[in-house]
Amino acid sequence: MAIKIAKKLISVAKGTERVGSDGIKYRWMGGQWLKIAKSGKSSQVARRAIGAELTSSAMSSKRGSKAKQAKKSVAWFKRKVGESAKGFKKKSKLALGKMYTFGYDAKYKEVLPYWDKFPLIIVLDVYRDGFMGLNFHYVSPVDRMVFFKKMMKFSTQHGEVETMTAAAKFNVSWDAVRNVRHADKMIHKYLYGHVKTSLLEAPPNEWENVIFLPYQKFVGASAKSVWSK
């Protein structure tokens, strides 16, 4: 059982190559490390100790790369959000399946128990007077990642998020996700007349980073209170 769980937690790209402390070069084949023969082909399975060492090395490298990318992403998107809040950017074209952030003033704020002034949504539908989307801010950071991973099966591009092009989007509808945990908390309709800033699109290669940016601003309740409901 422990081995099965450990394998699920290993997220190393298939084909990754590393040199072990024994001086031998190995290649990750998706489930185990194999020695690379002089011919370039993968052969004998690495010893357990060497395999653990190689996995640790590969994971550390990946975490460092992602941390660097995330830091750059945070700086970029916070700057963009700041510009949006001041209305410096023109309204972008709204497209289904894309991720946007914007400033909002709820129409029924007097009766709503709480609402988010700076939503971060995936657009599911567009109407004459507004649009509907899934707002990540209504769930905790941990639940955002769980939900995001489930959403990725609807992405028009697959693989590492940071390698996605600007053409990527989520080919998804409300009917397809309504039974996914927390979708009912995240789904909201927004009116064009109450959007108070420009609409800023989050580039697909930044999706995995921007969902964690802590710029949600709930009126009527704290973020922790909203997440616990």
Secondary structure by P-SEA (a helix, b strand, c coil): caaaaaaaaccccccbbbbccccbbbbbcccbbbbbcccccccccccaaaaaaaaaaaaaaaaaaaaaaaaaaaaaaaaaaaaaaacccccccccccccbbbbbbbccccccccccccccccccccccccccccccccccaaaaaaaaaaacccccccccccccccccccccccccccccccccccccccccccccccccccccccccccccccccccccccaaaaaac
